Amino acid sequence: MTNADPPPQLHMIWPQRRLDAPPDAPLPAGYTLRTYRPGDEAPFFQIMARAGWPGWDEARLQPWLPRILPHGWFLVVHEATDAIVASAMALRDEREFGSQGGELGWVVCDPEHQGKRLGAVVSTAATLRLLAEGCRPIHLYTEEWRFAALRTYLRLGYVPFLYTPDMLERWRIVCTAVRWPFTPEVWEADFESLQSS
């Protein structure tokens, strides 16, 4: 790896012990949760750009479409403006951990609507869809500087996967930054339980 290469993304899993304890995130007043409808692509590209992922267009979206579960693309609409302000996808997985599973992907919230836990709302909806589909394991990827997203995933019940030697220290820094208990022994047990299921 050269100095220009970014470090591997952080990886989180939905623990086996939480299969019967799904996440919950209430929808705030003034917003509606729904699934994708034809024509939602352009506003999705716009919120991706505003949230720091520029360059999304039809060509970039195409490879993801076959992986989205039926009724698995969730959107939050701001009722006063009818604008899409948050999104997440429940994705069929490529083979992770030696089995076919599911991935919580492309969670995004319009910066103008941050602080209302809309990321938690769409993440919850997508996680519930993955659980209902029977996807095992369920996981996600993110970056260590996305503190709001990391706090959301930890609160919902996702746990860190320590898949490279440097992950322990990286997660120690994240946990300090987001004021979350640093419990690698619990996370390791969760992964071992996932492998044995």
C-alpha positions in Angstrom: 0.0 0.0 0.0 1.4 3.4 -1.0 0.9 6.6 1.0 -1.7 7.6 -1.6 -3.8 4.5 -1.0 -6.7 4.9 1.5 -6.8 2.4 4.4 -9.4 -0.4 4.2 -12.9 0.6 5.1 -14.3 -0.2 8.5 -16.5 -3.2 8.4 -19.5 -3.9 10.7 -21.7 -6.9 11.2 -25.2 -7.6 12.5 -24.6 -9.9 15.4 -26.2 -13.3 15.7 -27.5 -12.5 19.2 -29.6 -9.6 17.7 -31.5 -11.7 15.1 -34.5 -11.6 17.4 -33.9 -8.0 18.6 -34.3 -5.9 15.4 -33.4 -2.2 15.4 -35.9 0.5 15.9 -35.8 4.2 14.9 -38.9 6.3 14.9 -39.7 8.5 12.0 -39.9 12.2 13.0 -42.9 14.3 12.3 -43.0 15.9 8.9 -41.3 13.0 7.1 -42.6 9.9 5.2 -40.7 6.7 4.7 -41.3 4.8 1.4 -39.6 2.6 -1.1 -38.2 3.5 -4.5 -40.4 4.6 -7.3 -39.4 5.2 -11.0 -38.1 8.8 -11.2 -36.4 8.8 -7.8 -33.0 8.5 -9.4 -32.3 12.2 -10.1 -33.1 13.4 -6.6 -31.0 10.4 -5.2 -28.0 11.6 -7.3 -28.5 15.1 -5.9 -28.5 14.1 -2.2 -25.5 11.8 -2.8 -23.6 14.8 -4.2 -24.7 17.1 -1.4 -23.6 14.5 1.2 -20.1 14.1 -0.3 -20.5 11.4 -3.0 -20.4 13.4 -6.2 -20.5 11.7 -9.7 -23.5 9.5 -9.2 -25.5 9.0 -12.4 -27.4 6.3 -14.2 -24.2 4.5 -15.2 -22.9 4.4 -11.7 -26.3 3.2 -10.3 -26.7 0.4 -12.8 -24.4 -2.2 -11.2 -26.2 -1.8 -7.9 -29.7 -2.3 -9.2 -29.6 -6.1 -9.5 -28.4 -6.3 -5.9 -31.2 -4.4 -4.3 -33.8 -6.7 -2.7 -37.4 -6.3 -4.0 -38.8 -3.3 -2.0 -35.4 -2.9 -0.5 -34.5 0.7 -1.5 -35.8 3.0 1.2 -36.3 6.8 1.0 -37.4 9.5 3.4 -39.4 12.3 1.9 -39.7 15.7 3.5 -43.5 16.3 3.4 -43.4 20.1 3.2 -41.3 20.1 0.1 -41.8 16.6 -1.3 -38.0 16.3 -1.5 -36.1 13.0 -1.0 -33.8 13.7 1.9 -32.5 10.3 3.0 -31.9 6.9 1.4 -30.5 3.4 2.1 -30.4 0.1 0.2 -30.9 -3.5 1.3 -28.5 -5.3 -1.0 -28.0 -8.9 -1.9 -24.4 -9.7 -1.0 -21.6 -11.1 -2.8 -20.0 -14.0 -0.9 -18.9 -12.6 2.4 -17.6 -14.7 5.3 -18.0 -17.8 3.1 -21.8 -17.5 2.6 -24.4 -15.5 0.7 -25.7 -12.6 2.9 -26.9 -9.1 2.8 -25.4 -5.6 3.0 -26.7 -2.3 4.3 -25.5 0.1 1.6 -25.4 3.7 0.4 -26.9 5.3 3.5 -27.2 9.0 2.9 -28.9 12.0 4.4 -29.2 15.5 2.9 -27.0 17.7 5.1 -29.9 20.2 5.5 -31.9 17.5 7.3 -29.2 16.1 9.5 -29.8 15.8 13.3 -33.2 14.2 12.9 -31.9 10.6 12.8 -33.1 10.1 9.3 -30.1 8.0 8.6 -31.2 5.7 11.4 -34.7 5.5 10.0 -33.5 4.3 6.5 -30.8 2.1 8.0 -33.4 0.4 10.3 -35.8 -0.1 7.4 -33.1 -1.7 5.2 -31.8 -3.9 8.1 -35.3 -5.1 8.8 -35.8 -5.9 5.1 -32.5 -7.9 5.1 -33.6 -9.8 8.3 -37.0 -10.5 6.8 -35.4 -11.9 3.6 -33.3 -14.2 5.7 -30.0 -12.7 4.7 -27.1 -14.0 6.9 -24.7 -12.5 7.6 -25.7 -8.8 7.3 -22.9 -6.3 7.2 -21.9 -2.8 6.1 -18.8 -0.8 5.2 -18.0 2.8 6.2 -15.2 5.2 6.8 -13.7 6.0 10.2 -14.3 9.7 9.8 -18.0 9.4 9.3 -18.7 9.8 13.1 -22.4 10.5 12.8 -22.9 7.3 10.6 -20.8 5.2 12.9 -22.7 6.4 16.0 -26.0 5.5 14.1 -24.8 2.0 13.3 -23.5 1.3 16.8 -26.8 2.5 18.3 -28.8 0.3 16.0 -26.9 -2.8 17.0 -24.1 -3.3 14.4 -20.7 -4.3 15.9 -17.2 -3.8 14.5 -15.5 -6.6 12.6 -11.8 -6.6 13.4 -10.7 -8.1 10.1 -7.2 -6.6 9.8 -4.5 -6.1 12.5 -4.9 -2.3 12.5 -8.6 -2.4 13.1 -8.3 -2.6 16.9 -6.6 0.7 17.2 -8.7 2.4 14.5 -11.9 1.3 16.4 -10.4 2.4 19.7 -10.0 5.9 18.2 -13.6 5.8 16.8 -15.1 4.7 20.1 -13.4 7.5 21.9 -14.6 10.0 19.3 -18.2 8.9 19.4 -18.2 8.1 23.2 -19.0 4.4 22.7 -17.7 1.5 24.9 -14.6 -0.1 23.4 -15.3 -3.9 23.9 -13.3 -5.9 21.3 -13.8 -9.1 23.3 -17.6 -8.8 22.7 -17.1 -8.0 19.0 -14.8 -11.0 18.6 -17.4 -13.3 20.3 -20.1 -11.9 18.0 -18.0 -12.8 14.9 -17.2 -16.3 16.3 -20.9 -16.8 16.9 -21.7 -15.7 13.3 -19.2 -18.1 11.9 -20.6 -21.0 13.9 -24.2 -20.4 13.0 
